[in-house]
């Protein structure tokens, strides 16, 4: 049995994912990792363009949610406790956050060994070259100055 050690959550978002390297899994088309959350830690809104995700809570209390595709853009959330699991369909924007008072941890499995990761904020405001500020301002309904500061 391979056990993933607790990740370092002393960062700005209180979250760390540790990927498991298990020989032979790459040929099976799956990937597994451990996610650790400090109190109030979170995994920002993101998507995995090439995989569905299953999350199993190991410790703590984690809220997870995803948004369905356009035009509904309906948010589904669930607060999970130890032993609970949740599935996120491939490509949907989703997030996780620790809603308990202590640390939390999950095991995450993907239906691809290369699930990909697109963080919404990073892709929108950190692309190279930049997406024009006026376009971001209109898309996020903010003023251009705020968009350029982000």
N, C-alpha and C positions, 0 to 999 in steps of 0.2 A: 504494500500500500504506500502511495506517495502522499505525503501531507504537505500542504502549502503553509508556510510560516506567515505569521501576522505581518502585514505591510506597514510601512511608516506613514502615518496619517498626520504628521506635523507639517502640513503645507496649507496653502491658502484655502483649500476647499475641504480639508479634513477627510481625504479619500485617497486610497491607493489600491490599484489592481495588480496582482501578481499572477503572471501566466504560469501554467504548469507545462513543463517540458517532459512529456511522457513518450518515450520511443515507441513508434508504431501507431500512435494516434494520428499522426499527420497523414497516414495512408487510409485512415477511416473517415476522413472528412469532418472531424470534430475538433473543438478546442475547449479547454477548461481553464478556469482561473479562480482565484480567490479575491474578493473585494472586501476591504476593511474600511470602516467608517468611524471616525471620532464622533463624540457627541456633537450634534448639529452638522456633521459631515454630509457631503452629497456628491453624487455623480451628475454633472450638469447635463442639460438636454443634449442628446446626441442620437445618432442612428448607426446601425450596422447594415451597410448596403448589400452584403452578401450572406447574411445569416439571420436565422431566428435565434432567440436567446431564452434559456430557461434559468431562473434564479431560485436557489434554495437557501433559506436563512439558517445559518449555523448558530448565531448568537445575536441577541438584541432584538430590536423592533425596527423594521425597515418599511418605509412607504415607497411603492413603485408605481409608476404610471406611464401610459403611452397615449399618444394622440392619433386618432384614425386619420385616414387620408382625406384630402379635399374632395367634396365641398363640406362634409360634415365637421371635420376637425374636432371630433368628440374626444374628450379626455376620459380615460378609464384609470382609476387608481384603486389600490388595495393596500392596506396596512398588514404586513406579514410579521409573524412571530416565529420562533424556532420551530423548524420542521415544515413550515409552509413553503410553497413554491408558486411561481408566477411565470407565465410565458409571454414574451414580447414578439409579435410577428416581425418578420424580416422587413427592414427598411423603414420602420415607423420611428418617429421621434419619441424618445422616452427618457426617464430620469429615475434616480433612486436617491433616497435620503434617510438618514438615521433620525427616527422620531422618538427614540428612547433617551434615557438619561445616561446610559453607559455606552461603551463601544459596541459596535455591531459588525457582523461579518456574514458574507454570503459566498456560496459557490456558484459560479456562473458557467454554463455550458452553451456552446454555439454549434449550430448545424453546419459549420464550415471551419476548416483549419485556418482560413483567412477571412474572418468576418468583416474586416474593415472597421474604421471608426471615424465618424464625422461629428465633431462637436459643433453645434449650431452657431454659437458665438464665435468660435475660432474661425470657422469657415466663412462666416459673414463679415466679420470685422478684422480678420487677420490674414486675408488672402494676399498672395503676391503674384502679380500686382494687385493693388487694392481695388475693391469694388468702389465706384465713385460715391462720394459722400452724399450727393443729392439723391441717388438711387436708394441708398440705405435709409436715408431720412424718410423717403416716401414709403418704402417697404415696411419699416418698423414704426412709422408714424411718430417720428421724433424730429427735432430740428437738426440742421446740418452740423451745427457746432457740437451738439451732444454726440452725434454720430462720429465726428472726427476725434472726439475725446475718448471714445470707447476703443 
